[in-house]
């Protein structure tokens, strides 16, 4: 049971994942009403991953500077542009299939610094 603590309170628990520093609940059960935005370095990263998905690849987009509600709405737009499904988990947008070539220019149009990462 490794737990890291910072001045703002519990940030990560190995049992529950990311924790809201305000209400100390898991991010998915945040009760303090503040939008929880993943910390990052201001770079939106687009990568592809197949691990744990029975060989089926997904495109992962991390670092989008939006709160969870806006991120879900934007993910819906991205999924429609790619013509496929996907989800948002812990601030990471997952889109089914390899759509990096389509997504990188779309994200750059928003004015964000975008990098392809991973394989």
Order of alpha helices (4+ residues) and beta strands (2+ residues): beta-beta-beta-beta-beta-alpha-beta-beta-alpha-beta
